[in-house]
Amino acid sequence: MSRSDVLYILIIKSLEAIPYKGLFYIGKVLALLLNTLPNKHKRISKANLELVFPHKTSLQINSILRNSLFHSIMNILEAGLVWGKQGYKKKPGFINIKNFSEIEAALSSDKGVLLFTPHIGNIEIIINFLGQHTNCTVPYTKPKNKALDKAITNSRNKSGVKMVDTNITGIKEMLSALKNKKLVAVASDQVPKKGAGIISKFFNNEIYSMTLLPKLQQRTGCVAYLMYCERKEKGEGFVIHFDRKIDLSSNIQEGVDKMNNEFEKCIMKLPGQYSWEYKKFKRTKLDSIYK
C-alpha cells in the first residue's frame, strides 16, 4: 500500500469519526475562510454567478456565493460519510426520498430508465441510494490520483453500482443496460470533451453541453427523469428528489436545450447548493470570464 493510499484511508476514517452535525459546523467555519481569502473557487463561482444573474445585486450574488462555497466544502467533508462504512443509511430520517415510486413503476415496465442530475447537494448520496435499491450503471471519469480513484471505486462497488468509462465502450454498456430495462444515472451538467457536445443555452448564455442523454433516449426508447439531492439545514441529512418524466428525444438540439432548461428550474430551487466553481462556460466565447 502506497503512502497516498494510507493518507486517503486516514482522511476518510478521520472524517467518518466526526459526528455529521460537527462536520456541518466545521464546514461553516471553512466556508467563511474561503469566502474571505482569494482563491480560484471563489473567483470562478463569482464569475459564473454574475453572468447568469445579471439583475441581482452584489449583496444577492455574495449571499449565493457564500452558500455555494459552503456546500462545495461539505462535499469534501462528507468523504467519510459517503466513501466510508456508510452507517448513515441506518439512521432514521437522515435520508428522505421524494417520488421514488414513479421510478420503481418505470423499472417494472418494458423500458429502461435514464436518470440525470445537476451537481446539487452531494451526488454520492444519490449514487449510494441507487446502488442499494436498483441495478444501476453510472459513467465515471477516473481522477488522476490513484488513491482517490481507489477510494471512490471501492465505495461505489460496495454500494452495488456498476461504473463504466466515459468512452465508446462505456456508452455501449449504457446502451445495453437501457435496452435490458435497467437504470443508468448521469450527472450531465459538466462541460464535455470537444466533439462530445453542442452549443446550447444556460441562463440565456451559450454553453457547451453533452449530447449523451438525448442520444441514449433516441437509441433505446428509455424513459428519462430529472433527480437531485438537497442538503438539509443544520446537519440533519439529505432529501433525494425524483422529478416527473421528461422527453429529451425529439432531436438532439431540442433534447439538450430541454435538459439545460430542466437544470435551470432545478437550480433556481436551491441556487446556493449548486456547484458554481466549475468553469461552466469554457469552450465558448464566454471562456474569457475566467481570466
HUZICOR-V186516 format. One record per backbone hydrogen bond with DSSP energy under -1.0 kcal/mol. NH is the residue of the N-H (numbers start at 0). CO is the residue of the C=O. E is the energy in kcal/mol with one decimal. If there is no record, write none. Layout:
nh: {NH | NH}
co: {CO | CO}
e: {E | E}
This chain:
nh: {5 | 6 | 7 | 8 | 9 | 10 | 11 | 12 | 13 | 14 | 15 | 16 | 22 | 23 | 24 | 25 | 26 | 27 | 28 | 29 | 30 | 31 | 32 | 33 | 34 | 36 | 42 | 43 | 44 | 45 | 46 | 47 | 48 | 49 | 50 | 51 | 52 | 55 | 60 | 61 | 62 | 63 | 64 | 65 | 66 | 67 | 68 | 69 | 70 | 71 | 72 | 73 | 74 | 76 | 77 | 78 | 81 | 82 | 88 | 89 | 90 | 93 | 95 | 97 | 103 | 104 | 105 | 106 | 107 | 108 | 112 | 113 | 114 | 115 | 116 | 119 | 120 | 124 | 126 | 127 | 128 | 129 | 130 | 131 | 132 | 133 | 135 | 136 | 137 | 139 | 148 | 149 | 150 | 151 | 152 | 153 | 154 | 155 | 156 | 157 | 158 | 160 | 161 | 163 | 166 | 170 | 171 | 172 | 173 | 174 | 175 | 176 | 177 | 178 | 179 | 180 | 181 | 182 | 183 | 184 | 185 | 187 | 195 | 197 | 199 | 201 | 206 | 208 | 210 | 214 | 215 | 216 | 217 | 218 | 219 | 220 | 222 | 224 | 226 | 227 | 229 | 231 | 235 | 237 | 238 | 239 | 240 | 241 | 242 | 245 | 254 | 255 | 256 | 257 | 258 | 259 | 260 | 261 | 262 | 263 | 264 | 265 | 266 | 267 | 268 | 272 | 274 | 275 | 279 | 281 | 286 | 288 | 289 | 290}
co: {1 | 2 | 3 | 4 | 5 | 6 | 7 | 8 | 9 | 10 | 11 | 12 | 18 | 19 | 20 | 21 | 22 | 23 | 24 | 25 | 26 | 27 | 28 | 29 | 30 | 32 | 38 | 39 | 40 | 41 | 42 | 43 | 44 | 45 | 46 | 47 | 48 | 52 | 56 | 57 | 58 | 59 | 60 | 61 | 62 | 63 | 64 | 65 | 66 | 67 | 68 | 69 | 70 | 72 | 73 | 75 | 77 | 78 | 85 | 86 | 87 | 90 | 237 | 239 | 99 | 100 | 101 | 102 | 103 | 105 | 181 | 222 | 183 | 224 | 185 | 117 | 272 | 121 | 122 | 123 | 124 | 125 | 126 | 127 | 128 | 129 | 133 | 182 | 161 | 163 | 144 | 145 | 146 | 147 | 148 | 149 | 150 | 151 | 152 | 153 | 154 | 155 | 135 | 137 | 164 | 166 | 167 | 168 | 169 | 170 | 171 | 172 | 173 | 174 | 175 | 177 | 176 | 134 | 112 | 136 | 114 | 185 | 192 | 208 | 206 | 204 | 199 | 197 | 195 | 210 | 211 | 212 | 213 | 214 | 215 | 216 | 111 | 113 | 115 | 240 | 238 | 236 | 232 | 93 | 229 | 95 | 227 | 97 | 225 | 223 | 250 | 251 | 252 | 253 | 254 | 255 | 256 | 257 | 258 | 259 | 260 | 261 | 262 | 263 | 265 | 269 | 118 | 273 | 277 | 278 | 283 | 285 | 286 | 287}
e: {-2.0 | -2.6 | -2.4 | -2.1 | -2.5 | -2.5 | -2.5 | -2.7 | -2.6 | -2.6 | -2.2 | -1.3 | -1.9 | -2.2 | -1.6 | -2.1 | -2.5 | -1.4 | -1.7 | -2.5 | -2.5 | -1.7 | -1.8 | -2.7 | -2.2 | -2.5 | -2.1 | -2.9 | -2.2 | -2.4 | -2.0 | -2.3 | -2.6 | -2.6 | -1.4 | -2.5 | -2.0 | -1.5 | -2.6 | -2.7 | -1.7 | -2.0 | -2.5 | -2.5 | -1.9 | -2.8 | -2.6 | -1.9 | -2.4 | -2.2 | -2.1 | -2.2 | -1.4 | -2.5 | -2.1 | -1.7 | -2.4 | -2.6 | -1.5 | -1.8 | -1.5 | -1.8 | -2.3 | -2.8 | -2.4 | -2.2 | -2.0 | -2.3 | -1.1 | -1.2 | -2.2 | -3.3 | -3.1 | -2.2 | -1.9 | -1.9 | -1.2 | -1.3 | -2.4 | -2.7 | -1.9 | -2.9 | -2.6 | -1.4 | -1.6 | -2.5 | -1.1 | -2.1 | -2.8 | -2.8 | -2.2 | -2.2 | -2.1 | -2.5 | -2.9 | -2.7 | -1.9 | -2.7 | -2.6 | -2.1 | -1.6 | -2.3 | -2.9 | -2.1 | -1.3 | -2.5 | -2.2 | -1.8 | -2.1 | -2.6 | -2.3 | -2.3 | -2.4 | -2.5 | -1.4 | -1.6 | -2.5 | -1.7 | -2.5 | -2.3 | -2.5 | -1.1 | -2.2 | -2.2 | -3.0 | -2.5 | -2.0 | -2.9 | -1.4 | -1.6 | -2.6 | -2.4 | -2.5 | -2.3 | -1.6 | -2.4 | -2.3 | -2.3 | -2.3 | -2.0 | -3.3 | -2.6 | -1.1 | -2.8 | -2.6 | -3.0 | -3.1 | -1.9 | -3.2 | -2.9 | -2.7 | -2.6 | -2.6 | -2.4 | -2.2 | -2.3 | -2.1 | -2.4 | -2.0 | -2.3 | -2.1 | -2.1 | -3.1 | -2.3 | -1.1 | -1.7 | -1.8 | -1.5 | -2.2 | -1.4 | -1.7 | -2.1 | -1.7 | -1.6}
